[in-house]
Amino acid sequence: KTVSVIRGVMSPPAGKEALLKLLKTKLGTGGAIKEDDIEIQGDHRPRIVEILNELGYKAKAAGG
């Protein structure tokens, strides 16, 4: 299965949990926090970058 991984989020664990919940709700998919990375099920990179930028994060898509 494909997952979108979000790395480098500078936030305490509670903040990452809140971000994960928001992304899961907006994208209508599942996800989890693995180590310091947030994993979202499916290839949602363009939408994730858009959401993160709206929230004030400096996000860019990587990988192929």
Summary of the structure (lengths in Angstrom):
residues: 64
radius of gyration: 10.6
end to end distance: 14.8
largest distance: 29.8
contacts: 148
relative contact order: 0.24
helix: 39%
strand: 20%
